[in-house]
């Protein structure tokens, strides 16, 4: 089985994950507005806290995944560079 890994695509994926992490962090930080009055006030406040916590957790996980993908891309790029023969030399069969 052959797995084709193109480091440029992994770096592009890391960029997408970074943007998604930033967006999730914004969602987590957006819940600090004025409270809702009446009997639903505590329920809405609790829901807002839950959404903020979930957004923060998601942002952290996406940031971790971005780091893992970036590390994998760098590793593959190093491996590719190590497998290529030096220009002007022959490769034994």
C-alpha positions in Angstrom: 0.0 0.0 0.0 1.3 3.4 -1.0 0.4 6.6 0.8 1.1 9.8 -1.1 1.9 12.6 1.3 2.3 16.1 -0.3 3.7 18.4 2.4 2.2 21.5 0.7 -1.3 20.0 1.1 -0.6 19.3 4.8 0.6 22.8 5.3 -2.6 24.0 3.6 -4.7 21.8 5.9 -2.8 23.3 8.9 -3.8 26.8 7.7 -7.4 25.7 7.6 -7.3 24.2 11.0 -5.6 27.4 12.4 -8.5 29.5 11.0 -11.1 27.1 12.4 -9.4 27.3 15.8 -9.5 31.1 15.7 -13.1 31.1 14.8 -14.0 28.6 17.6 -12.1 30.8 20.0 -14.3 33.8 18.9 -17.4 31.7 19.5 -16.2 30.9 23.0 -15.4 34.5 23.8 -18.7 35.9 22.4 -20.9 34.9 25.3 -20.0 37.9 27.6 -23.0 40.0 26.7 -25.8 41.4 28.9 -28.0 38.8 30.6 -31.6 37.9 29.8 -34.1 38.8 32.4 -37.1 36.8 33.6 -37.4 33.2 34.5 -35.3 32.1 31.5 -32.4 34.3 32.5 -30.5 31.6 34.4 -31.1 29.0 31.8 -29.9 31.2 29.0 -26.8 32.2 31.0 -26.0 28.5 31.7 -26.4 27.7 28.0 -24.1 30.6 27.1 -21.4 29.3 29.6 -21.7 25.9 28.0 -21.3 27.2 24.5 -18.3 29.3 25.7 -16.6 26.3 27.3 -17.3 24.1 24.2 -15.9 26.8 21.9 -12.7 27.1 24.0 -12.3 23.3 24.1 -12.8 23.0 20.3 -10.3 25.8 19.7 -7.7 24.0 21.8 -8.2 20.7 20.0 -8.1 22.3 16.6 -4.9 24.1 17.6 -3.4 20.9 18.8 -4.4 19.1 15.5 -2.8 22.0 13.5 0.4 21.5 15.3 0.3 17.7 14.7 -0.3 18.2 11.0 2.4 20.8 10.7 4.9 18.5 12.4 3.9 15.6 10.1 4.4 17.9 7.0 7.8 18.9 8.2 8.8 15.3 8.9 7.7 14.2 5.4 9.5 17.1 3.9 12.7 16.1 5.7 12.3 12.5 4.7 11.7 13.4 1.0 14.9 15.5 1.1 16.9 12.7 2.7 15.8 10.2 0.0 16.8 12.3 -3.0 20.3 11.6 -4.3 22.7 14.4 -4.4 22.8 16.0 -7.9 25.5 14.5 -10.0 25.7 11.2 -8.1 24.5 7.8 -9.1 21.9 5.7 -7.1 22.9 2.0 -6.8 20.2 -0.5 -7.9 
